[in-house]
């Protein structure tokens, strides 16, 4: 007995290929204008980061000039960028 190879069906061929969007980094820039407390509160409010994580990221940006807040898909990163801009904080995005 021989086994037949399975041929793709029309249903298999019609299924769309799932594509994972490339990840983007959301980068917080040092801010000499706003108080640290405001920066921390804003990070915690706009992202899924806890207050403790927000403190660490704010201090990293303050000391190093930049801090990667999180990595997500491009559309979400653009949304974060707009939200931080509305809060008078500088955030850039770039491919990971």
C-alpha positions, 0 to 999 in steps of 0.5 A: 500500500502507498500513502497519498500525499495530501494536496492543499484544498481550495479552503487551505489556499484561500486562507490569508497568510498571517503576518506579524507586524514588525516590532517598534521601540517607543523611546522616551527622551530626557525632559528638562522642562517637566517635573520627574513626578509628572513624567512618571505619572504620564508613563504609568497612565499611558502605558501598561508599565507600573509606577515602579517601572515608570520611575526606572524608565524616567530615571534612565531617560534622565541619566542616559538621555533616552529610555526604551519604554516598550516594544510593540507594533508600529500602529500602537507605537505611533499612538503612544508617540501622539499621546506623549506629544499631547502630554508635552513629552518627547517620544520617538519610535524606531524599528526594533 
